[in-house]
Amino acid sequence: MSIGVQRELMHNMVLSADFVRRVFLNELWGNTAIDMNRYNQYVGGVQTPVIPVCTGTQASNPSAECSTGAITFWEPGQRQTYTALLVKVDKRFAKRYQFTASYALQSEMGVNGIENDNDWASTWGPQASRQIFHVVGTVQLPWGFSLGLISSTSSVGPVMPVISGIDLTGSGAGSTPLPGLSYNCLNISCGKGALVAAVANWNATYAGKLDGTGQHKMPTLTLPANYSLGRPFNSQDARLTKTFTYREHYKFNIFAEMFNVFNYANYSGYSYDPSNSTGFGIPTQRVQQVFGSGGPRAVQVGGRFTF
């Protein structure tokens, strides 16, 4: 569903606002096929799959009603929603320049993988940045030069701390989202204060005890003194072009492009496992690119002949 309004602000400039609501149905649960045998499920510290584990010579006996591993299926049925307000200003080409500036306030919600085989929808939560801002423009300069600009900015995406190697429910998922936080709420509807409180609650309630499998001792969590929940994406790209024209039918363009003009560091490679007390919330690399937006500053020069 979409609905919008449009208003001409002045000659050659239009403001538009559009509301969009999309609902996706019967998407696949999880990112991989699901073990319907629940082979790694533990009940009371005992491995308890749907079909009992084979013992002794049962594995080689075709009449034995037992299992030796996972039985996987791709399961549809997941739901996802996208709701957004897009505001855009368009300046059509006149007086040697044009531009488009757009701002989106959005909410994308869905299931973020499976962390509890007893409740597949337990990871329902945000899936994308809340705000995106883009500006694209072109200016025709004297002596056959033209300048193109692209500016891209987006707010920090959602984050969820997940403790690896610990299965609090014993369902067979193999990892545990930090209790006390709604899934992926960090940077969207909760902040560092909620994270600190959730860590304190974990240490008081779970640390030192065995997890739901009865196989692993749950660790004491310690947040590092300095950590980050991510950084907004930011990149400004520019292209300067000189056009040579011969007999109207032949054109030769020489251009120089610079990506991420201000060399803004878009960090990546974060770990959000709170049991990793030294690596939690620490970026390990920057966004990479081969002459594209977001990576370290890069420059290229090229040419194009058209006829």
C-alpha positions in Angstrom: 0.0 0.0 0.0 1.3 3.5 -0.8 -0.2 6.9 -0.6 1.5 10.2 -1.4 1.1 14.0 -2.0 3.1 16.3 -4.2 3.5 20.1 -4.3 5.3 22.4 -6.7 7.4 24.7 -4.5 8.5 26.9 -7.4 9.2 26.6 -11.1 11.1 23.3 -11.8 11.1 22.2 -8.1 8.7 19.7 -6.6 8.3 18.4 -3.1 6.7 15.0 -2.6 5.9 12.8 0.4 5.0 9.2 0.2 3.9 6.6 2.8 4.6 3.0 2.0 3.5 -0.2 3.8 4.6 -3.6 2.5 3.9 -7.0 4.0 5.8 -10.1 2.9 4.3 -13.5 3.7 5.5 -17.1 3.7 9.1 -16.2 3.6 11.6 -18.9 4.7 12.3 -19.3 8.4 16.0 -18.9 9.2 19.0 -18.6 6.9 19.5 -22.4 6.6 17.4 -25.5 6.4 15.9 -26.3 9.8 16.5 -29.6 11.7 13.0 -30.9 12.3 14.5 -33.9 14.2 15.8 -31.5 16.9 18.9 -33.7 17.1 20.8 -31.2 19.4 17.8 -30.6 21.8 18.5 -31.4 25.4 15.9 -32.0 28.1 17.1 -32.2 31.7 20.7 -32.4 30.4 19.9 -35.4 28.2 20.1 -35.3 24.4 16.4 -35.7 23.3 15.7 -35.5 19.6 12.3 -36.2 18.2 13.5 -39.6 16.9 15.6 -41.2 19.7 19.4 -41.4 19.2 20.6 -44.7 17.9 22.6 -46.8 20.4 24.9 -49.7 19.9 24.2 -51.6 16.7 20.9 -49.7 16.0 22.5 -47.4 13.5 23.1 -50.3 11.1 19.7 -51.9 11.7 17.1 -50.6 9.2 14.2 -51.7 11.4 15.4 -49.7 14.4 13.4 -46.5 15.0 16.3 -44.2 15.8 18.3 -41.4 14.3 21.9 -40.5 13.9 21.7 -36.8 13.0 19.7 -33.9 11.8 16.8 -34.2 9.4 16.5 -30.8 7.7 13.8 -29.0 5.7 13.3 -25.5 4.3 10.3 -24.1 6.1 8.2 -21.2 4.8 5.8 -19.2 6.9 7.8 -16.2 8.2 6.4 -12.7 7.9 8.2 -9.4 7.3 7.0 -5.8 7.2 8.4 -2.6 5.7 6.9 0.8 6.7 8.4 4.1 5.5 7.9 7.7 4.9 9.9 9.1 2.0 10.2 12.9 1.5 11.9 14.0 -1.7 12.7 17.3 -3.4 13.3 17.2 -7.1 14.9 20.1 -9.0 14.5 19.6 -12.7 17.4 20.6 -15.0 17.3 24.4 -15.4 19.8 27.2 -15.2 22.6 24.6 -15.6 21.9 22.4 -12.6 19.6 19.8 -11.2 19.4 17.8 -8.0 17.3 15.3 -6.0 17.4 15.2 -2.2 15.5 12.4 -0.4 15.0 11.4 3.2 13.5 8.1 4.4 12.2 7.4 7.9 11.7 3.6 7.8 10.9 0.6 9.9 11.8 -2.9 8.6 10.7 -5.7 10.9 11.2 -9.5 10.6 12.7 -12.6 12.0 16.5 -12.4 12.4 17.5 -16.0 12.1 16.5 -18.7 14.7 18.0 -18.5 18.2 15.4 -20.7 19.9 14.1 -23.8 18.3 11.1 -23.8 20.7 10.1 -20.3 19.4 11.2 -19.4 15.9 9.7 -15.9 16.2 11.7 -15.0 19.3 14.1 -13.0 17.1 11.4 -10.8 15.7 12.7 -7.3 15.5 14.2 -4.4 13.5 16.3 -5.2 10.4 17.6 -1.9 9.0 18.6 1.6 9.8 15.8 4.0 10.7 17.0 7.0 8.7 18.5 7.4 5.2 19.4 10.6 3.5 20.7 11.0 -0.1 21.5 14.0 -2.3 22.3 13.6 -6.0 23.1 16.6 -8.1 24.7 17.7 -11.4 26.0 21.2 -12.3 27.0 22.2 -15.9 30.1 24.5 -15.6 31.6 26.7 -18.2 34.1 25.5 -20.9 32.4 22.1 -21.2 32.9 20.9 -17.6 30.2 19.3 -15.5 30.3 18.3 -11.9 28.3 15.4 -10.4 27.8 14.9 -6.6 26.4 12.0 -4.6 26.1 12.2 -0.8 24.8 9.2 1.2 24.1 9.0 4.9 22.3 6.5 7.0 21.9 6.0 10.7 23.3 3.1 12.7 21.6 -0.2 12.2 20.2 -2.4 14.9 22.4 -4.5 17.1 21.7 -7.6 19.3 24.3 -9.1 21.7 24.4 -12.9 21.3 26.4 -15.3 23.6 27.9 -18.0 21.4 28.3 -21.5 22.6 25.6 -21.2 25.3 22.1 -22.6 24.7 20.0 -21.2 27.6 16.8 -23.1 26.5 18.5 -26.3 25.5 16.5 -26.2 22.3 19.5 -26.9 20.1 20.1 -23.4 18.7 23.6 -23.3 20.1 23.7 -19.6 21.1 21.7 -17.2 23.3 20.5 -13.6 22.7 21.2 -11.6 25.9 18.0 -11.8 28.0 16.4 -8.5 29.0 16.6 -6.9 25.6 14.0 -7.1 22.9 15.7 -8.5 19.8 17.8 -5.9 17.9 16.6 -3.0 20.0 20.0 -1.5 20.5 20.3 1.7 18.3 16.6 1.6 17.6 14.5 1.6 20.8 17.1 1.0 23.6 20.7 2.1 24.3 23.8 1.4 26.3 21.9 1.8 29.6 19.7 -1.1 28.8 22.7 -3.1 27.7 24.5 -2.5 31.0 21.4 -3.5 32.9 20.9 -6.7 30.9 24.6 -7.7 31.5 24.2 -7.1 35.3 21.0 -9.2 35.3 22.8 -12.0 33.4 25.6 -12.1 35.9 23.2 -12.1 38.8 20.8 -14.7 37.4 22.8 -17.1 35.1 26.5 -16.7 35.4 28.2 -19.8 36.9 25.3 -22.1 36.2 24.9 -24.8 33.5 23.0 -23.8 30.4 19.9 -25.7 29.1 22.0 -28.5 27.7 23.6 -29.2 31.0 26.9 -29.3 29.1 28.2 -25.7 29.4 28.9 -23.4 32.3 27.5 -19.9 31.6 30.2 -17.2 31.7 30.3 -14.0 33.7 29.9 -11.1 31.2 32.1 -8.0 31.3 31.7 -5.1 28.9 35.0 -3.4 27.8 35.7 0.1 29.0 35.3 1.5 25.5 33.0 -0.1 22.9 30.8 1.0 20.1 27.4 0.0 18.9 28.3 1.0 15.4 28.7 4.2 13.5 26.5 6.0 10.9 27.3 5.3 7.3 28.6 8.4 5.4 30.1 8.9 2.0 30.4 11.8 -0.5 31.4 11.0 -4.1 32.2 13.5 -6.9 32.9 13.3 -10.6 34.3 16.1 -12.8 33.9 15.7 -16.5 35.3 17.6 -19.5 33.5 17.1 -22.8 35.0 17.6 -26.2 32.6 17.7 -29.2 33.5 17.3 -32.8 31.0 17.9 -35.6 28.1 17.3 -33.2 28.2 13.5 -33.7 31.4 12.8 -31.9 32.0 13.3 -28.2 35.0 12.5 -26.0 34.6 12.8 -22.2 37.5 12.8 -19.8 36.5 12.4 -16.2 38.0 12.2 -12.7 36.1 10.6 -9.9 36.7 10.7 -6.1 34.9 8.3 -3.8 34.5 9.1 -0.1 35.9 12.6 -0.5 36.4 13.3 3.2 37.8 9.8 3.8 35.2 9.1 6.5 35.9 5.8 8.2 32.9 3.5 7.8 33.8 0.7 10.3 32.8 -2.9 10.0 33.8 -6.3 11.4 32.1 -5.7 14.8 31.7 -8.6 17.3 28.7 -8.4 19.6 29.3 -11.5 21.7 29.4 -10.1 25.3 31.3 -13.2 26.5 34.3 -11.7 24.4 35.2 -9.1 27.0 38.1 -7.6 24.8 36.5 -7.7 21.4 32.9 -6.7 22.1 31.8 -3.6 20.1 35.3 -3.1 18.6 35.5 -2.7 14.8 38.2 -4.8 13.1 38.1 -3.3 9.6 36.6 -0.6 7.4 34.0 -1.0 4.7 35.8 -2.1 1.5 35.2 -1.1 -2.0 36.7 -1.2 -5.5 35.9 2.3 -6.7 32.6 2.5 -5.0 30.9 4.4 -2.1 31.8 3.8 1.6 35.4 2.6 1.5 38.6 4.5 2.0 39.1 7.5 -0.3 39.8 6.5 -3.8 40.4 8.3 -7.1 40.1 7.1 -10.7 40.5 8.8 -14.1 38.9 7.6 -17.3 37.6 8.5 -20.7 34.6 7.8 -23.0 34.2 8.2 -26.7 30.6 8.3 -28.1 29.5 8.6 -31.7 
